[in-house]
């Protein structure tokens, strides 16, 4: 792949803005990384790469020093993967896949185009890159020409993983498939949110209900959180499971035993990755890159959460449930731009009607009026079911008390 990338780079490079070179701080008690929630990160011996809703990709040294930031993507960055022996790949809302050198750069070495919607998942084995997203296709690129395009999923693809047997894909339709033949390996009835390799015989798979399944000879299942687990990463017998509820559980996956829970800011954690030395890195709604000793659970770098203020006197239970929403939605119309439209006076408002916000085509149809009943339906069945094609994260609120508390909170906070 590296030689192919270099050979094609001259044909595919675009004239793009210069990356900002960041000075190395003397110390980094908190690693402020992005201007919006961090949606993806990947780790390698060369360092860390992260991407977020602020459209930027940031490259970090193995010690966590920022090296360079580039805002090349024209939309939220939803996926990043390591290309073993070569560098990184990033993709997201703008449908393009950027190939970067290991040290980072102002512009990508190569650009892969062809998806008809946002790209949500990437994987690479160093020879090929697999990509998938809202258009329901799995594309496998080898750098020598057009990709192999595979269909079979009924809806968006949210997780990809290279294995010795082929490329595995998991989607919103709850199916796990293997490529290039498209073999249906399993069907869960719930959207698949993350995949991770554990060893030569086992993989970990997360579903939207917060469960993690270990597939292989020592297969097992354990519930990690009441909210969707959206990122998995493994190192030896340790498995990190990150949740939009703010939990990061460290599990002994062979024993199916929770060892410890990392205490972060209580906001959604969207991404997690073990470095080769066993250090765990996480990123999420508080815009921070955080570094942890996964064995002890001790934070190696941390800082205060960055979150919008919640008005006093509102339902505290509902405010806790709303944490999963506040990464993307402001409560007031005068707030800075965020990934989603503001929620001011949402009840009685027609879907897709906030002036100046660039809605996805599905939401722009405006055929739903937001009431307590329609909001409850959205988060009971899930945005991917009620408004298919939306860019909203795949999540549900399965607890009736949580749902009631969220509605009480929104009715009071959005007047």
Helices and strands as residue ranges (DSSP letters): H 2-12, E 20-21, E 31-32, E 38-44, E 47-52, E 57-60, E 66-70, E 77-83, E 87-92, E 97-101, E 110-112, E 119-124, E 129-133, E 138-141, E 148-150, E 157-163, E 166-171, E 175-179, E 183-187, E 192-197, E 203-207, E 211-215, E 220-223, E 229-235, E 238-243, E 248-252, E 257-262, E 269-274, E 279-284, E 288-293, E 298-301, H 316-322, H 361-364, H 372-381, H 383-386, H 400-413
